[in-house]
Amino acid sequence: MKTFTLFCCAVLCLTTTFLTAQTQNNLDELLSRLDQNHRGSITDVFTMEEISILRDHFDATNPQTTPERGGGVELFAPENVNGNFGHYNTGDPGIFNTVGPGGTLDFEGAGAYNPVSGTYFVIDDAGNAYDVNPDTGIYTFLGTVTPPNGENVTGLEFNPLDNQMYALSTDGSGSTTISTINTNTLAVEEKGGTGLTLGIALGIDDLGVGFAYDIDTDFMFRINLNDGSATSLGTIGFDSSFGQGMGFDSVNGNLYISAFNNDTFQSELRMVDTTTGWTTFIGAIGSVNPGGTLQFAWTGPTKPPLAVQDNAFASFELYPNPANTVLNISALESIQLIEIHNLLGQKMMQTAVDNTSSQLNVSQLPTGVYLLTATINEQKASYRFVKQ
């Protein structure tokens, strides 16, 4: 009987040793995979079961808590693992508030707030562009964008100095480019290469200075938006990987990033020192709600609308909407040009106005939704209208 008991114990010990070794081998393989450069979604690299294994490992070896703060700035973002759009507060980033489901066809890797339209402009990895209402979370498909050099857009930010949306794009292996994107026509104008290997996010401050960081070198750079040239500021202070985002808060003058930290295997809210490039940890995003390993591939605050003295469109009117045969437009200042595009980006009409008001004959337009772009004092703004 003792012999049988000892034999059973020996088998149990061997089995336990085997399972432990197998588990460790699996974890080693996951950690090795994690150590590689990735620019997209963590769910493209790991299954949900593997993410859970890694989460348990990092929780045990490097436990972190989100400090209680409050009174912060609200940042909007997509939560890429579960596919939701929502917002969180810089004072308590552990709680992510879902507004609605994400609406992109592919990985939602870049987005930024446009204070002219009051919505977010988003581009996924397939080049599909969307307009996102931050109040309802509704995604409206705008068309497709073609980045330069066969790259994917990984960063977007609106520049208040020239009312342009700027894009950072990369091929992930040595080419990263700065361009402008017309949010109405989706036309892309390349400004220049940055020299970054794998640029992953873009921020622009109120002075029109661009910032981006490279997840290959983990260095922050100042970006010249006119030609794309980059100046190294210094290390960001963590091991970055996968898609992540950056947004400038005009109210407090802070540059935030929604980082994915390979050392902790979680999304982290960090603040950037725009002189040295070093980032300061604020808290783990969504660690309390919904919890688990999450990813936020872009992030940004809603921003104040353009000041009235700088915004020629403060009194712009367009009516009736929907329109049948005639569309009336008016403004306090002279309207130089009107362009109308369909949602595929095709120009349907162009009219020189040179007056503060005009009546547009839209009777020949097919029934559908259109974007009217007005030019006043060399500034452009767009408005959506329906042709019945």
N, C-alpha and C positions, 0 to 999 in steps of 0.2 A: 504494500500500500504506500509505504514511504517512497519507494522507487518511482511509482506512478505519479505521486504528488510532486516529487522533484523533477520528473520529466515534464510535467505540465508547466511547472514554474519556469523551467528552462525555455520551453517553447514560447511562453508568454513574454519572457524577457527578450528573446530573439525577435519576436513579432513587434514588440514595442520599440526595440532598437531600430528595426527595419522601417517602421512607419515614421519614426522621428527623423531618420536619415532621409527618407523620401520627402517628408514635409520640408526639411531644410534645403534639399536639392531644388524643390519647386520654388521656394522663396528666393534662393540664390539666382535662379533663372529669371524670376520676375525683377529682382533688383538689377540684374545685368541688363535687362531690356529697358528698365527705367533710366539707366545711366546714359542711354543713347539720346541724341538730339531728336525732338519731336516738335512739330509746329502746329499740329491740328488738335483733334479731340483725344482725350485720354481713353475714350471708349473705342477708338480706332486701334489702340495698342493693347488694351487689356479688356477682358470680359468683366462683367459685374462681379463674378465670383473672385477673380484675381484682384480686382480693386478692393474687395472686402478683406482679402488676405493681407494686402499691403497696408490697408488702413489699420488693421489690428497690429501689425508689426510696428508701424510708426507710432501708434498710440502708446504701445508698451515701451518703446525705446526713447521717445521724445515727446512726452505729454505736454500739451500747451493749453492754456485757457485764454479766452477772449476777455480783456479787461472791460469793466463796466465804465462807460463814459456818459453818453447822452449829449443832446444839444449839438449834434453834428450836421453835416450836409447830406442830403439824400442823393444817392448815386443809382442810376438805372443800369441794368445789365441783363444779358441772357444767362440763364443757368444751363450750361450745355449738356450736362450728364442726363438730367431729367427732362430737358427740352422746354423750359419755362422762361417767360420774360417777367421781370419784376424790378424791385428796388431794395436797397439796404441803406442804413445810415452809418456815416463815418464814426459816429459816437457809439454805435453798438452794431458792428458788422456781423455779429453772430446770427442775427435774424434776417433772413431773406424773405421779403413779402412778394408773393406771386400775384401778378396782375392778370396774366393769361398765358396760354400755351405759345411757344415760339412758332414762327410761321415761315421759316426758311426751308428751302428744298434740300440744302446741303449744310455742312458745318458753318455755323454763324460766327465768323472769325473777326469781323470788323464792324464798328458802328460809332456814330457820333451825333450829338445833338446839333440841330440847325436852328438858331434863334430867329431866323427869318420866317421859317415855316412853323416853328414850335413843335417839331416832330424829330424823331431819330432817323437818320439815313444809315442803312445797313447793307452790307455786301457779304454774301456767303462765299465759300471756297469755289463754287462753280461760276462765280461772277454774277449771280442773280442779285439785283438791287431791290430794296424794299423801303417803304416809308412806314414808320412805326409810331402809332399814337401812344404816348406815355401814359395817358389816362385810362385807355381801354385795352392796351396791348394788342390792338388790331394791326396786322401786317398787310400792307397793300403792295402788290408786286408792281414794280416800275419798268422792268426790262433787264437787259444784261449789260454788264460792263466788261470791257476787254483790257486788262492791265498790260503794261508793256513787257516785252521780253519773255512772254510765257509765264509770268509770275502770278501769284495769288495775293490778293489784298489782305494784309494782316493788321493794318492800322488806319484809322480815319480821324480827322479832327477839323473843325471849322475854324478858319482864321478871321477874327473880327476886323482885321485891318483892311482886307480886300474882299470880304464877303465870299470867300472861296472855300470849298471843301477840298482838303488835301488828303492824299492817300499814300501810305507806305505799302509797298508790295515786294515780295521776295520769291525766289525760286528754291530757297532753302539750302542752296549749296554755293553761295558766293556772290549772288546778284541781288541787291536790294535797291529799290528805286523810289524817288519822290515824284509824285504827279499831282495835278489838279483834276477834279472830276466835276463836271457840270451836273448838278443834282436834278436838273430838268431834262436835259438831252442825253445824259450819261456819257457825254464825250470825255475822253481822257487826253490830257496834255502832259507829256513827260517833261519833268524839269531837270532830272539828272540822277546819276547813280550816287549812292552814299558810301560805298566801300564796305558796308556791313555785310557779314556772311549770312546772317539769318535775323534780319530786323523783324521785330514781332509786334510793336505797338508804337503809336504816335500821339504826342501831346503838343499843343501850341498855347503859349501864354498870351496875355493881353497885349504884349509888345510885338507879337508876331514871330516869336522865337520858337523853333521846333525842337522837340526832344524825342529820341527813340533809343531803344536798347537792343542789344544783340544777345540772343539766348545761346549762341555758340561760345562767345567770350565772356558773357555776363558783365559787359561794360555799358555804361550810359553815354550817349552822345548828344551834343548840340547839333541841330540840323539847319543848314541854310536852305530855306524854302525856295529860293530863287534858282539854285543850281544843284541842290541835293548834297553839297559837300558837308562832311561830318567832322566834328571836333570831339575827341575823346575827353570825357569829364572824369571818369574813374569807375571803379567796380561798383555794382549795385549791392553787393554784400550777401547774395544768396544764389543758389544753383537753380536757375530758371530753365523751364522746359514747357513744351506744349503751348497752345494758343493762350494769350493773356492780353490785358488791355490797359489803356492809359487815358486819363481825362484831366483837364485843367479846370479847377474851381475858381471862377472869376471873382466870387464874393470874398473869399479868404485868401486868394492868391496861392493856393496849394495845388501841386501836381500829384495826383494819386495814380497808383497802379493796382489792378486786380491781378496779382502775381500767382503763378503756380510754382510752388517751391518743391523741388525734388528732394530736398533734405527733410521735409516734413510731410510730403505727399498730400498737400492740401492747398486750396486757394487762400491767399492772404491779402488783406488790404495793407498797402504800404504807401508811405509818403516819400517823395523824391526831394533830395537836396539838389537844386538845379545848378549849384556851383560845383559840387564835388561828385555828383552822380550817386552818392550813397543813399540807400533807401532805409526807412525806419518802419519796423513792424508795428501795425496798429491792432490787428486782430484777424482771426480766421473767419473768412466770409461764409455765412450760412452754417456754421458749426453747431449752433443750437437748433435752428430750423432752416432747412429740412434735415440737417445733419448728414454725416458721412463724408465721403470724398466728393467734392464738387469742382466745377470749373467755370470760370467767367472770362470768356475770351475777348470781351470788350467791356468797358465801363465808362460812365461819364455822368456828370450832373446836368440837370436842365440849367440853362443859363438865362440871365436877364435879357429881355429883348433889346435890340439895338436902340440906343438913345434916340429920342425924337429928333434932335438936331443932326444926328448922323444917319437917320433913317428916313429917306425920302418917301417911304411907303406907309408912314404912320396913318395917313388919311386915304390911302388907296381904296377905291370901291369898284366892285364888279357885280353887275346885276342885269337882268334877273338870272337866278341860278336855281334850277335848270333854265336853259335858254332854248328858244325855238328858232327864231330867225335873226334877232338882233341881240347883241351883247353890249351893254353900256359900261364904259370905264371912265373913271375920273380920279384926279389927284390934285393936291394943292399946287404942286410944281409940274412943270411941263413934262409930259410923257414923250420920250424920244422914239421908242420902238416897241412894238408888240409882236411877239412870236407865239404861235400855238403849235404844240406837239401832241401827238397821240401817246399812249402809254408804252409804245414800242420805241419811242424816241424819234419818230419820223416827223419832220416839219410839215405841217398842213397849211399854215398861213404865216405871212410876215407883212407887217404894215408899219410904215413910218407915220407917226402921229404928229409930233411937234406941237402939242397943245395939251391943255390940262384935262380935256375930256374928248371922248369920241364914241361913235357908235360903230360897232363891228358887225358886218354881215356874216353870220355863221350858218346861213341856211344851207350851204352846200356841204357842210361837214356831215359825215355819217353819224348816226346816233351812237353815243358813247361818252366816255370820260376823257377829258383833255386837260393839259397843263398850259396855262397862259403865262408867259414870261414877259414882264414889263421892264423896260430900261428907263431909269430916271437918274439924271446926274451921273451917268456911267455906272450906276449900281443896278443890280438885277434882283428881282424877286418873282416868285412863281405862285400861282393860285390855281386850284383845281376847280373845274366847272363841268357840268353835265350838259350835253347837247341832246335835246329830245327829238 
